[in-house]
Each structure stands twice: as structure tokens, then as C-alpha cells.
Amino acid sequence: MATFLFDDIIFGPVSSRRFGVSLGVNLLPVGYKNCTFNCIYCECGWTYRNEATKFRLPERKEISAMLENKLQEMKSGNQAPDNITFAGNGEPTIHPDFAAVIDDTIELRNKYFPEAEITVLSNSTMLHKKEVFAALDKIENNVLKLDTAVEKTYRLLNQPYSKLPLQKVIQNIKKFNGRQIIQTLFIRGEFEGQRIDNTTEQELIAWLDVIKEIAPRYVMVYPIARDTPVKGLEKISKAELDIISSRVQALGITTKTYY
């Protein structure tokens, strides 16, 4: 199925169902996906790590200059962003200057739109790096992916390149002590002859136990919404998502369901 990649470092602003008027920042190569995951549902398509050296990462000064130009333009047009959102073509925290870029962004946000929030969408795989952890702990919306609490499903669904066990990833997520946001995509389907379903009772019990331990600010629950690189993946119904959401709420944790 068709997927897409961002072709700019700074993109938008766009109207986001999660973050309002969102100005996007892509720290990955333009037109190429670079990620520590190879999720079977990713709207950006597959990760081809063996080709990564062919593509240039945007430099810190370049990112800062382009972001400032865009913020100046929005200021002149009286168009305030609700969020400056780091997303784009893969995992933003793998950029070698990620922490410094966050510092630059905080400075620019404070200069032009102090009411705006900074959001990073991360797959949680680089939290073992102290500078990445510290940078994420500075921002308003530290959004961390956790699609499952079961190692086998994690390997099938997210296909991480690292051998880092899922439990270690979860331990790193917990260290934010409730200041993080968890995002979980629920899905069913088959991949390479294996059934994948993170909505089974066994999966949900394991996931809910971990969510209770993490005790995040809130949990984002959502299904696939765009094209995926794997055919035949099933979009979970709103009714099912609402039931899952209610089970999280029963733990005393807020949820936001996006469908």
C-alpha cells in the first residue's frame, strides 16, 4: 500500500487531531526513513538501514535557522502554533545533536511563542542515553510509544533493530515518574505467516499492568489511520478502543482515544 515521507525539515503548520495547530520538525533525512524500528504499520513505509549512509541528516544550525524563519513568518502572519512537534521520517532522538536541537527549540519558542508547547513523538528506544532522557524531560509533551508489553509481539509488530529487551525499554520509560505520555496503536493482522493481535485478553492484561506501573500523565489509544506497508492489517473498531480506554481509566489514568 502507498505510504509517504516528509520532504521538508520544517513542515506545516497543520491541524493535528492530537496537538492542535502543529508546526512539524523532521530531524531525519528528507525523503528517506531512518528509524530504530521497522513497524509493520508505519505510514512512512519500511526502514532500509543499509542505505542510511547515502542520506544526510540536517545539521543543528540548519534546523535552528529554518525553524526561526518559519516562526518569524508565523509571527508576522499572526498565526500562533499550539505545538512545535518533532515527528517526521523516523525516530527523532537518533539525531546526534537531538539534545542541543531541543535546547535551541526551547529558546526559539520562548522568543516567539512562549505559550506554545514542544512535543516529541518517540519510540522509546534511545532513553538509555542520558542526554536524550534529559532533553525529553525538559519539554511539555514527551510522547513515548508502547504498543505491547509482550516481547514476542514487540519483535513482530515493531521489529526493533536493537536487541535491547522490551522490559529494559519499559524500565527506562518508568524513569520519567509520571511526566510522560504513552501512545499505543492497537492492531490485528498477519505478517510473514504469523498472527499479530495486541487486543487479546492476554496482551491487554500485560499491557494494563505495565501502564499501571508507569502511571503516565495520560495514554493515547488509537488504530491505524493511514496506509501501511503490509497489506491486510485490520483497523480496530472505535467500540473496542473505547472498552480498552475504559479499562485504563479504571486504573485511575486518563486516556485520549483517537479514531
N, C-alpha and C positions, 0 to 999 in steps of 0.2 A: 504494500500500500504506500501511497505517497506520504512523504514526511518533509519537513522543512528545516532550514538552518538560517540563522540570523546573518545578514550581510553587512552589519554595521557594529561599531564598538558601542556607540550610544544610540539607542533606538526609542522611538515614541516621542512624546508620552502617549500611552494607550490607556483605555478604560479597562481596568482589571476587575474581575469579579471578586478577587480577594483583597486587593490593595488600592482600590480607587484609581485616581489619576496617577499612573505609574510611569516613571522615566526609567527605562531599562539600561543596564550596563552589562556588556558582554566582554569578559576578560579572556575569552578563548579566541582562537584564530577565526577570522571572518570566512564563512563558507566551509568550515571543517569542524567536526565534533571531536572534542578531546575530553575524555572523562575517565574516571576510575571505575565506572560501572558500564555495563552494556545491557541495560534493561530491555526486555523484550517488548515493552510498550512505549519506548521513548519516542516522542514526537519528532526528535531530531534525527532519528534513524540509528544505524549501527555505529559503534566506536571502532575505528580501524587504527589501533595503537601503532602498528608497524609503519604507518605513513606519517606519524606525528612530526617527525623531524623535517618534513617537507614544508611545514607551515610555521609562520612566525607568530609568536604571541605579541599582542600590543604592549608597548612599553609604558612604564608608570607615568612618565612625563606626558606622553601622548594621550593616555587615558584622562589625566587631570585636565589637560588643555581642552580636549574635546568636551568633557563634562562641563567645564566652566563656560565654554562658548554656548552650550545648549542652555545652561541655567541663566546666563545673561539674556539670551533670546527669549526665554520664557518670562523672565522678569520684565523685559521691555513690553511683552505682549500681555502682561497682567494675567499670566497663566501659571498658577501655583501647583506643583506636584504634591500629591499626598504621600508618595513614596518614591525613593530612589532605590530601584530593585536590581540586585545582582542575580542574573539568571544567564540566559544565552546558550551558547553551543557546548554545553557540558558542565563540568564541575568547577565553579569559580575559585574555590580555595586551593586549587593546584597551581595557580599563578604564583611564581616565585616571589613576587612583590605584593601578594594579597594584603598582608597586614598594613603595609605602607599605603596602598591604594585606599584602604578603609580610612586611614587617618586623613588622607587628602580629601576624601569624600565628606567626612565629618566637618572638616574645615570649610569646604565649599558650601555644604548645606547650611552651616551656621551663618555664613556670609550672605547667602542669597535667600534661602527659605528656611529659617530656623524652626518653623512649625512642621516641616516635612520629616518623615521617618525614613530610616535606612533599613532595608530588608535584604537578607541574603538567603537564597534557596540552595541548600547544600545536601549532599547525600551522606554526610556524617563520617566519611572515610578518612578525613585529614585532621580529626580532632586531637590526635596524639601529638601533633605539632603545637608547641606552646604558643608560638606567635599567631597561629590560626585560631586557636582556642581564645586567646586574649582579644583578638580582633572581633570575633563573633560575640564576645561577651560585652563589647562596647556599644553595640548597635541596638536599635529598638526591637527589631524583629529577626531573631535568629531561628530560621525555619529549617528543621532537620528531618530528613526522610527516615522513616522506619516502616517498611511495608509488611514486615513479618517479624516474629520472634523465634522462628524455626530455621535452623541453619540450612537444612536441605532446600527449603523454599527460597531462602535468601540467595543461595547459589543458583537456583534455576531462574528465579524471577529477575533478580538484579544483576546476576553474573559479574560479581566484582573481580577485578584483576588481582587485587591483593589477596593473600592467604590469611589476612587478619580475621580471626573468628568473629562471628556476629556478636557473641557475648562481650567481647572486648570493645566493639563499637558501641554497644549498649552501655557499658560501663563508662565510656567517655561521654556519652550523651547525658548520663545522670549527673556528671560533674557540674553542670550548669545550675543545678539546685533550683529547678522550677522556673528559671528565666527563659527557657527555650520554648519553642512551638514545635509540635510534632505534626508532620504531614504523612498520611498513609493513603495509598491508592489501592483500592480493592478490585480484584480481577479474577476471572476464571478463563481457562483455555488449555491448549496443548502446545508444547514446544518440543521438537525433536523426539516425539513419541512419548513424552511424559506429561501427565496431567498436572496442571498448576491451579490451585484454588486456595486463596488465603482468606476465604469466608467460611470454611468449615468450622465446626464447633471446636475441634482440637486446636486449630490455628487461632481462633478468636480467644479461647481461654488463655493460651500462651501469650498472645499479644496484649490482652487486657491486664494480665499480671504484670507485664513489663511497664505498661502505661501507668499503672497504679504506683509502681516503684519510682518511675521518672517524675510523676506528678508535675507535668508541664503547665505553662500558662493556659494553653488550650490545645486541642487536637483538631487538625483539618482532616476531614473524611471526604473522599471523592472517588469517582470512577474514571475510566479512560474517557476523554472528551474529544480527542483528535485522532488522526490516522496513526497507525502503528506499523513498525517494520515486520511484525509477524501477523499473518492472516488468521482469522478465526478466534480472536480474543473476544470475550464476552463483556459487555458493559453491564455492571451490576445495577440493579434497579434502585430507584430512589427509596422504595419501601424497605428494601434490605438495608440500605445505608442508614435510614432513619432508625432501624432497630439496633444496628451496631452503635450508632451515635447515642441512643438512649442507654445502652449498656455502659458506655464511657461515662455518661452523666450520672449514672447510678454510683459511680466511684467518687463523685464529688468534683469531677473535672469537666470543664466547659468544652463543648465541641462546636465546630462550624462545618456544616455539610454543604458541599458544592456539587451541583449536578448539571 
